[in-house]
Amino acid sequence: MSGRERVREVVEVLAEPTPVQEIADRADVSRTTADDELQRLERDDWVIETTVDRTKAYDVNPVRMLFDEVTTHIKEHTRDELERQLTELKEEQEALASEFDVNSLEEFRDQLAEEEWSAAELRDRRNVIATWEAVNTELALVKHALHLYGDVVELSSPKHNSYSSLA
């Protein structure tokens, strides 16, 4: 794998804005190589430049990441499978609400401040929050995929010409 490929590999797993030197170290390349590749990735909308402690840093472009995830859902699943996933995720969301006798994640979170909980109970509730957030995120992705399904399939078909039918 080339140095530039290693930089791209590191970028794909960034969880937060990361300084150029740290990306270079993780990719085992010079700072110059990392910076050059990161600037190219920025021009291609894969990353966004930011700062961390007054140091130049990069983060994955969240818009690009969203579209990539939605497109992956569409490529890997039929519309029917996505509709089934939507139903299952909604059932899981409703089960969490019912189990804790709340209407939403926000209401569940509000209980953290209103009640006296032991450390173990707080850890358990934080785990529930993480699960609920994951379900909500996946639910949003599946909804986006269903909304865009027809357009993405049509635009991805080999018969599609270069003129967009979305205009």
N, CA and C of each residue as an Amber inpcrd file, in Angstrom:
protein
   501
   0.8470000  -1.1780000   0.0000000   0.0000000   0.0000000   0.0000000
   0.8980000   1.2480000   0.0000000   0.5760000   2.2030000  -0.8530000
   1.3770000   3.4330000  -0.9080000   1.0930000   4.3030000   0.3190000
   1.9490000   5.2940000   0.5310000   1.7490000   6.2210000   1.6480000
   0.4350000   6.9620000   1.5360000   0.0890000   7.3910000   0.3410000
  -1.1800000   8.1110000   0.1340000  -2.3790000   7.2110000   0.4270000
  -2.2670000   5.9430000   0.0460000  -3.3480000   4.9880000   0.3460000
  -3.4770000   4.7900000   1.8550000  -2.3540000   4.7680000   2.5620000
  -2.3980000   4.6140000   4.0220000  -3.0380000   5.8380000   4.6730000
  -2.7700000   7.0240000   4.1300000  -3.4160000   8.2420000   4.6470000
  -4.9250000   8.1230000   4.4680000  -5.3660000   7.6980000   3.2890000
  -6.8090000   7.5320000   3.0390000  -7.4120000   6.4950000   3.9850000
  -6.6700000   5.4280000   4.2420000  -7.1530000   4.3930000   5.1650000
  -7.3340000   4.9510000   6.5750000  -6.3950000   5.7740000   7.0230000
  -6.5030000   6.4000000   8.3490000  -7.7050000   7.3330000   8.3750000
  -7.8670000   8.1220000   7.3210000  -8.9820000   9.0840000   7.2510000
 -10.3270000   8.3730000   7.3640000 -10.4440000   7.2060000   6.7490000
 -11.7180000   6.4690000   6.7550000 -12.1870000   6.1000000   8.1540000
 -11.2740000   6.0230000   9.1120000 -11.6580000   5.6010000  10.4640000
 -11.5700000   6.7220000  11.4920000 -11.3890000   7.9680000  11.0360000
 -11.3340000   9.0810000  11.9800000 -12.6510000   9.2060000  12.7250000
 -12.5580000   9.3380000  14.0320000 -13.7530000   9.5030000  14.8570000
 -13.9490000  10.9500000  15.2710000 -12.9250000  11.7710000  15.0450000
 -12.9780000  13.1700000  15.4400000 -11.9160000  13.9260000  14.6540000
 -11.9790000  15.2530000  14.6720000 -10.9280000  16.0160000  13.9920000
  -9.5500000  15.6140000  14.5250000  -8.6240000  15.3960000  13.5930000
  -7.3140000  14.8720000  13.9600000  -6.2150000  15.7120000  13.3140000
  -5.1990000  16.1160000  14.1010000  -4.0980000  16.8990000  13.5440000
  -3.3580000  16.1420000  12.4340000  -2.8140000  16.9130000  11.4990000
  -2.1050000  16.3380000  10.3570000  -0.9730000  15.4230000  10.8240000
  -0.1970000  15.8700000  11.8110000   0.9310000  15.0530000  12.2570000
   0.4700000  13.7100000  12.8160000  -0.6510000  13.7000000  13.5330000
  -1.1650000  12.4260000  14.0630000  -1.6020000  11.5050000  12.9280000
  -2.2390000  12.0780000  11.9090000  -2.6350000  11.2700000  10.7390000
  -1.3840000  10.7230000  10.0640000  -0.3520000  11.5670000   9.9110000
   0.9030000  11.1260000   9.2980000   1.5290000   9.9820000  10.1020000
   1.5370000  10.1320000  11.4170000   2.1150000   9.0890000  12.2730000
   1.3460000   7.7750000  12.1440000   0.0220000   7.8580000  12.1650000
  -0.7950000   6.6410000  12.0620000  -0.6510000   5.9710000  10.7010000
  -0.4070000   6.7850000   9.6530000  -0.2490000   6.2370000   8.2970000
   1.2060000   5.8760000   8.0020000   2.0960000   6.2100000   8.9260000
   3.5210000   5.9540000   8.7640000   4.0640000   6.6060000   7.4850000
   3.7520000   7.9220000   7.3590000   4.2410000   8.7210000   6.2330000
   4.7630000  10.0430000   6.7830000   5.4340000  10.7970000   5.9310000
   5.9140000  12.1100000   6.3550000   4.7310000  13.0600000   6.5070000
   4.9350000  14.1100000   7.2660000   3.8820000  15.1110000   7.4320000
   3.5340000  15.7360000   6.0850000   4.5290000  15.9510000   5.2400000
   4.3120000  16.5450000   3.9200000   3.4180000  15.6470000   3.0530000
   3.7010000  14.3650000   3.0420000   2.8750000  13.4230000   2.2660000
   1.4460000  13.4270000   2.7760000   1.2890000  13.3810000   4.1020000
  -0.0530000  13.3910000   4.6900000  -0.7740000  14.6850000   4.3430000
  -0.0890000  15.8090000   4.4870000  -0.7150000  17.0990000   4.2060000
  -1.1260000  17.2110000   2.7420000  -0.2670000  16.7760000   1.8320000
  -0.6000000  16.8100000   0.4000000  -1.8370000  15.9650000   0.1040000
  -1.8610000  14.7600000   0.6520000  -3.0050000  13.8750000   0.3860000
  -4.2710000  14.4130000   1.0370000  -4.1530000  14.9650000   2.2280000
  -5.3200000  15.5310000   2.9130000  -5.8720000  16.7330000   2.1450000
  -4.9990000  17.5560000   1.5780000  -5.4690000  18.6810000   0.7640000
  -6.2000000  18.1820000  -0.4770000  -5.6960000  17.1110000  -1.0890000
  -6.3710000  16.5130000  -2.2540000  -7.7400000  15.9580000  -1.8460000
  -7.7680000  15.2840000  -0.7040000  -9.0390000  14.7330000  -0.2210000
 -10.0220000  15.8570000   0.1070000  -9.5190000  16.9720000   0.5820000
 -10.3900000  18.1210000   0.8640000 -10.9750000  18.6770000  -0.4420000
 -10.1440000  18.7900000  -1.4710000 -10.6420000  19.2620000  -2.7790000
 -11.7190000  18.3280000  -3.3220000 -11.6020000  17.0390000  -3.0120000
 -12.5830000  16.0430000  -3.4650000 -13.7520000  15.8750000  -2.4990000
 -13.8360000  16.7300000  -1.4840000 -14.9220000  16.7190000  -0.4880000
 -14.9520000  15.4920000   0.4180000 -13.8260000  14.8060000   0.5740000
 -13.7970000  13.6580000   1.4740000 -13.5500000  14.0800000   2.9110000
 -12.7910000  15.1780000   3.1000000 -12.4830000  15.6690000   4.4350000
 -12.7060000  17.1740000   4.4800000 -12.7730000  17.6830000   5.7030000
 -12.8460000  19.1350000   5.9000000 -11.6990000  19.5420000   6.8150000
 -11.1120000  20.6850000   6.4970000 -10.0110000  21.1910000   7.3240000
 -10.5930000  21.9110000   8.5310000  -9.9450000  21.7380000   9.6600000
 -10.3570000  22.3830000  10.9010000  -9.1060000  22.6160000  11.7400000
  -9.2710000  22.9750000  12.9760000  -8.1220000  23.1120000  13.8750000
  -8.4010000  22.3720000  15.1780000  -7.3400000  21.8560000  15.7570000
  -7.3790000  21.2210000  17.0740000  -6.2340000  21.8260000  17.8610000
  -6.5600000  22.5070000  18.9340000  -5.5360000  23.1810000  19.7470000
  -4.6320000  24.0650000  18.8790000  -5.2460000  24.8580000  18.0240000
  -4.5590000  25.7890000  17.1200000  -3.6200000  25.0950000  16.1380000
  -3.8720000  23.8090000  15.8810000  -3.0730000  23.0310000  14.9360000
  -3.9770000  22.5850000  13.7940000  -3.4710000  22.6630000  12.5770000
  -4.2280000  22.2300000  11.4010000  -4.6220000  20.7570000  11.5610000
  -5.9050000  20.4850000  11.3340000  -6.4250000  19.1280000  11.4930000
  -7.4710000  18.8720000  10.4000000  -7.8520000  17.6180000  10.2770000
  -8.8710000  17.2320000   9.3030000  -9.8770000  16.2930000   9.9520000
 -11.0760000  16.3350000   9.4060000 -12.1380000  15.4360000   9.8390000
 -12.8630000  14.9490000   8.5980000 -13.5000000  13.8050000   8.7110000
 -14.2810000  13.2740000   7.6050000 -15.4340000  14.2380000   7.3250000
 -15.7130000  14.4820000   6.0500000 -16.8160000  15.3460000   5.6580000
 -18.1260000  14.6230000   5.9990000 -18.9180000  15.1450000   6.9520000
 -20.1190000  14.4260000   7.3880000 -21.1750000  14.2830000   6.2900000
 -21.2410000  15.2360000   5.3780000 -22.2140000  15.1410000   4.2860000
 -21.8370000  13.9920000   3.3550000 -20.5650000  13.9190000   3.0000000
 -20.0860000  12.8480000   2.1330000 -20.2910000  11.4920000   2.8000000
 -20.0060000  11.4480000   4.1130000 -20.1640000  10.2050000   4.8560000
 -21.6250000   9.7470000   4.8530000 -22.5460000  10.6890000   5.0480000
 -23.9720000  10.3510000   5.0310000 -24.3780000   9.7790000   3.6810000
 -23.9900000  10.4590000   2.6070000 -24.3630000   9.9760000   1.2780000
 -23.7390000   8.6190000   0.9780000 -22.5060000   8.4040000   1.4160000
 -21.8650000   7.1060000   1.2090000 -22.6230000   6.0010000   1.9470000
 -23.0260000   6.2780000   3.1800000 -23.7560000   5.2690000   3.9550000
 -25.1260000   4.9790000   3.3450000 -25.8200000   6.0190000   2.9100000
 -27.1370000   5.8300000   2.2820000 -26.9750000   5.0310000   0.9930000
 -25.9880000   5.3840000   0.1890000 -25.7590000   4.6760000  -1.0750000
 -25.4070000   3.2140000  -0.8240000 -24.6080000   2.9600000   0.1890000
 -24.2600000   1.5800000   0.5350000 -25.5080000   0.7930000   0.9230000
 -26.3980000   1.3950000   1.7100000 -27.6540000   0.7300000   2.0740000
 -28.4400000   0.3600000   0.8160000 -28.5050000   1.2750000  -0.1280000
 -29.2720000   1.0380000  -1.3490000 -28.6320000  -0.0640000  -2.1930000
 -27.3080000  -0.0660000  -2.2830000 -26.6110000  -1.0820000  -3.0850000
 -26.7280000  -2.4710000  -2.4690000 -26.7670000  -2.5440000  -1.1330000
 -26.7380000  -3.8300000  -0.4480000 -28.1140000  -4.4130000  -0.1510000
 -29.1820000  -3.6100000  -0.3330000 -30.5140000  -4.0920000   0.0310000
 -31.5420000  -3.7170000  -1.0260000 -32.5240000  -4.5740000  -1.1610000
 -33.6520000  -4.2450000  -2.0310000 -34.5650000  -3.2900000  -1.2740000
 -35.4840000  -2.6800000  -2.0030000 -36.4540000  -1.7910000  -1.3620000
 -37.2480000  -2.5600000  -0.3010000 -37.6250000  -3.7890000  -0.6260000
 -38.3930000  -4.6060000   0.3150000 -37.5900000  -4.8690000   1.5960000
 -36.3040000  -5.1740000   1.4590000 -35.4580000  -5.4040000   2.6320000
 -35.3450000  -4.1320000   3.4790000 -35.2100000  -2.9840000   2.8280000
 -35.1440000  -1.7240000   3.5610000 -36.4500000  -1.4440000   4.2990000
 -37.5740000  -1.7490000   3.6620000 -38.8740000  -1.5520000   4.3220000
 -39.0090000  -2.4610000   5.5360000 -38.5020000  -3.7010000   5.4310000
 -38.5090000  -4.6200000   6.5810000 -37.6010000  -4.0930000   7.6930000
 -36.4320000  -3.5910000   7.3200000 -35.5230000  -3.0110000   8.3160000
 -36.1820000  -1.8330000   9.0200000 -36.8690000  -1.0040000   8.2570000
 -37.5530000   0.1520000   8.8350000 -38.5650000  -0.3090000   9.8840000
 -39.3180000  -1.3350000   9.5590000 -40.3090000  -1.8730000  10.4940000
 -39.6290000  -2.4230000  11.7430000 -38.5600000  -3.1970000  11.5600000
 -37.8510000  -3.7870000  12.7050000 -37.2470000  -2.7120000  13.6030000
 -36.6580000  -1.6910000  12.9930000 -36.0570000  -0.6140000  13.7800000
 -37.1200000   0.1750000  14.5370000 -38.2360000   0.4180000  13.8880000
 -39.3260000   1.1380000  14.5550000 -39.8600000   0.3050000  15.7260000
 -39.9670000  -1.0090000  15.5330000 -40.4030000  -1.8900000  16.6230000
 -39.4110000  -1.8520000  17.7840000 -38.1150000  -1.8310000  17.4630000
 -37.0990000  -1.7760000  18.5140000 -37.1740000  -0.4450000  19.2660000
 -37.3870000   0.6350000  18.5460000 -37.5360000   1.9490000  19.1600000
 -38.7610000   1.9740000  20.0810000 -39.8730000   1.4450000  19.6020000
 -41.0970000   1.4050000  20.4020000 -40.9420000   0.5000000  21.6220000
 -40.1880000  -0.6020000  21.4840000 -39.9620000  -1.5090000  22.6120000
 -39.1560000  -0.8050000  23.7120000 -38.1510000  -0.0330000  23.3170000
 -37.3810000   0.7200000  24.3100000 -38.2690000   1.7300000  25.0300000
 -39.0810000   2.4370000  24.2770000 -39.9850000   3.4250000  24.8820000
 -40.9490000   2.7460000  25.8480000 -41.4880000   1.6120000  25.4350000
 -42.4430000   0.8890000  26.2780000 -41.7710000   0.3280000  27.5330000
 -40.5830000  -0.2510000  27.3630000 -39.8690000  -0.8470000  28.4950000
 -39.5790000   0.1740000  29.5890000 -39.2850000   1.4040000  29.2060000
 -38.9280000   2.4280000  30.1800000 -40.0430000   3.4420000  30.3900000
 -41.2230000   3.1500000  29.8310000 -42.4140000   3.9740000  30.0110000
 -42.1560000   5.4550000  29.6930000 -41.5630000   5.6830000  28.5160000
 -41.3050000   7.0370000  28.0230000 -41.7490000   7.1020000  26.5590000
 -41.8500000   8.3150000  26.0450000 -42.2550000   8.4840000  24.6500000
 -41.0950000   8.7170000  23.7050000 -39.9130000   9.0480000  24.2570000
 -38.7900000   9.3770000  23.3870000 -37.4710000   9.2250000  24.1340000
 -36.3970000   9.2400000  23.3770000 -35.0650000   9.2140000  23.9580000
 -34.8370000  10.4460000  24.8270000 -35.3220000  11.5960000  24.3840000
 -35.1560000  12.8290000  25.1530000 -35.8200000  12.7070000  26.5310000
 -37.0120000  12.1340000  26.5500000 -37.7110000  11.9410000  27.8220000
 -36.9330000  10.9760000  28.7180000 -36.3770000   9.9190000  28.1170000
 -35.5650000   8.9590000  28.8680000 -34.3360000   9.6590000  29.4540000
 -33.6900000  10.5070000  28.6390000 -32.5180000  11.2540000  29.1150000
 -32.8840000  12.1970000  30.2570000 -34.0410000  12.8320000  30.1590000
 -34.4750000  13.7570000  31.2050000 -34.5640000  13.0610000  32.5600000
 -34.8860000  11.7810000  32.5620000 -35.0000000  11.0330000  33.8100000
 -33.6570000  10.9290000  34.5420000 -32.5530000  11.0070000  33.8010000
 -31.2380000  10.9250000  34.4400000 -31.0520000  12.0360000  35.4640000
 -31.5220000  13.2160000  35.1110000 -31.3630000  14.3650000  36.0160000
 -32.4420000  14.4080000  37.0880000 -33.5780000  13.8010000  36.8290000
 -34.7120000  13.8900000  37.7420000 -34.7040000  12.8420000  38.8460000
 -34.0570000  11.7220000  38.6070000 -34.0880000  10.6060000  39.5590000
 -32.7230000  10.4230000  40.2130000 -32.7210000   9.7440000  41.3510000
 -31.4730000   9.3600000  42.0070000 -31.1500000   7.9330000  41.5830000
 -30.0310000   7.7510000  40.8980000 -29.6350000   6.4450000  40.4000000
 -28.2820000   6.0610000  40.9890000 -28.0790000   4.7890000  41.1870000
 -26.7560000   4.3010000  41.6040000 -25.8340000   4.3640000  40.3810000
 -24.5440000   4.2100000  40.6230000 -23.5790000   4.2310000  39.5180000
 -23.8830000   3.1050000  38.5250000 -24.2330000   1.9270000  39.0400000
 -24.5470000   0.7930000  38.1600000 -25.7870000   1.0890000  37.3170000
 -26.8130000   1.6770000  37.9420000 -28.0270000   2.0280000  37.2000000
 -27.7390000   3.0900000  36.1360000 -26.8730000   4.0520000  36.4800000
 -26.5040000   5.0790000  35.5030000 -25.7510000   4.4690000  34.3220000
 -24.8450000   3.5250000  34.5990000 -24.1290000   2.8350000  33.5170000
 -25.1070000   2.0880000  32.6240000 -26.0620000   1.3910000  33.2490000
 -27.0760000   0.6610000  32.4760000 -27.8780000   1.6150000  31.6020000
 -28.2580000   2.7470000  32.1620000 -29.0470000   3.7300000  31.4130000
 -28.2210000   4.3410000  30.2900000 -26.9270000   4.5650000  30.5160000
 -26.0630000   5.0780000  29.4470000 -25.9790000   4.0600000  28.3100000
 -25.9490000   2.7730000  28.6430000 -25.9430000   1.7290000  27.6170000
 -27.2410000   1.7450000  26.8180000 -28.3520000   1.9630000  27.5170000
 -29.6460000   2.0600000  26.8290000 -29.6460000   3.2740000  25.8970000
 -29.1010000   4.3820000  26.3670000 -29.0240000   5.5920000  25.5320000
 -28.2030000   5.3130000  24.2770000 -27.0670000   4.6430000  24.4290000
 -26.2250000   4.3190000  23.2710000 -26.9770000   3.4240000  22.2850000
 -27.6950000   2.4410000  22.8060000 -28.4920000   1.5600000  21.9430000
 -29.5700000   2.3530000  21.2250000 -30.2730000   3.1860000  21.9620000
 -31.3640000   3.9840000  21.4000000 -30.8360000   4.9260000  20.3170000
 -29.6810000   5.5560000  20.5870000 -29.0680000   6.4420000  19.5920000
 -28.6990000   5.6680000  18.3270000 -28.1540000   4.4620000  18.4930000
 -27.7920000   3.6370000  17.3380000 -29.0270000   3.2710000  16.5180000
 -30.1050000   2.9290000  17.2050000 -31.3620000   2.6110000  16.5090000
 -31.8660000   3.8420000  15.7570000 -31.8380000   5.0010000  16.4130000
 -32.3020000   6.2340000  15.7630000 -31.4590000   6.5720000  14.5300000
 -30.1490000   6.3910000  14.6380000 -29.2540000   6.6710000  13.5180000
 -29.5440000   5.7350000  12.3510000 -29.6560000   4.4610000  12.6490000
 -29.9390000   3.4760000  11.5950000 -31.3140000   3.7230000  10.9820000
 -32.2760000   4.0850000  11.8030000 -33.6220000   4.4020000  11.3200000
 -33.5720000   5.5690000  10.3350000 -32.8240000   6.6060000  10.6740000
 -32.6970000   7.7640000   9.7770000 -32.0230000   7.3670000   8.4690000
 -30.9830000   6.5340000   8.5370000 -30.3030000   6.0900000   7.3200000
 -31.2270000   5.2790000   6.4220000 -31.9880000   4.3770000   7.0140000
 -32.9100000   3.5540000   6.2310000 -33.9880000   4.4320000   5.6030000
 -34.4940000   5.4040000   6.3360000 -35.4920000   6.3240000   5.7740000
 -34.9130000   7.1000000   4.5960000 -33.6900000   7.6020000   4.7500000
 -33.0340000   8.3120000   3.6450000 -32.8660000   7.3810000   2.4410000
 -32.4280000   6.1480000   2.6960000 -32.2230000   5.1880000   1.6160000
 -33.5320000   4.9070000   0.8840000 -34.6030000   4.7410000   1.6260000
 -35.9020000   4.4980000   0.9770000 -36.3440000   5.7120000   0.1660000
 -36.1240000   6.8920000   0.7210000 -36.5180000   8.1160000   0.0290000
 -35.7690000   8.2780000  -1.2990000 -34.4850000   7.9320000  -1.3030000
 -33.6540000   8.1300000  -2.4920000 -33.5050000   6.8830000  -3.3560000
 -34.1140000   5.7860000  -2.9400000 -33.9000000   4.4920000  -3.5840000
 -34.0920000   4.5320000  -5.0990000 -35.2280000   4.9870000  -5.5460000
 -35.5240000   4.9930000  -6.9850000 -34.5340000   5.8350000  -7.7680000
 -34.2030000   7.0130000  -7.2700000 -33.2740000   7.8920000  -7.9710000
 -31.8810000   7.2720000  -8.0640000 -31.3830000   6.7100000  -6.9520000
 -30.0460000   6.1290000  -6.9560000 -29.9900000   4.9150000  -7.8790000
 -30.9940000   4.0630000  -7.8360000 -31.0100000   2.8850000  -8.7020000
 -31.0470000   3.3210000 -10.1670000 -31.8870000   4.2840000 -10.4800000
 -31.9970000   4.7600000 -11.8610000 -30.6830000   5.3820000 -12.3360000
 -30.1000000   6.2450000 -11.5040000 -28.8640000   6.9220000 -11.9010000
 -27.6680000   5.9760000 -11.9400000 -27.7530000   4.8500000 -11.2420000
 -26.6590000   3.8770000 -11.2150000 -26.7680000   2.8500000 -12.3260000
 -27.8970000   2.8130000 -13.0110000 -28.1030000   1.7820000 -14.0340000
 -27.2090000   2.0490000 -15.2350000 -26.7410000   0.9810000 -15.8880000
 -25.8640000   1.1430000 -17.0390000 -26.5530000   1.8500000 -18.2110000
 -27.8590000   1.7800000 -18.2600000 -28.5980000   2.4130000 -19.3540000
 -28.7180000   3.9140000 -19.1770000 -28.4480000   4.4050000 -17.9640000
 -28.6230000   5.8240000 -17.6890000 -27.5900000   6.6440000 -18.4600000
 -28.0480000   7.6610000 -19.1730000 -27.0990000   8.5080000 -19.8880000
 -26.5760000   9.6040000 -18.9760000 -25.7760000  10.4930000 -19.4790000
 -25.1200000  11.5050000 -18.6470000 -26.0540000  12.6410000 -18.2660000
 -27.2480000  12.6950000 -18.8210000 -28.1690000  13.7650000 -18.4900000
 -29.0590000  13.3390000 -17.3300000 -29.1300000  14.1550000 -16.3270000
 -29.8950000  13.8160000 -15.1360000 -31.3860000  13.9540000 -15.3920000
 -32.1190000  12.9640000 -14.9400000 -33.5770000  13.0230000 -15.0470000
 -34.1710000  13.7040000 -13.8210000 -33.2950000  14.1470000 -12.8890000
 -33.7780000  14.7890000 -11.6740000 -34.0400000  16.2720000 -11.8880000
 -33.5570000  16.8390000 -12.9670000 -33.6930000  18.2760000 -13.2010000
 -35.1160000  18.6800000 -13.4570000
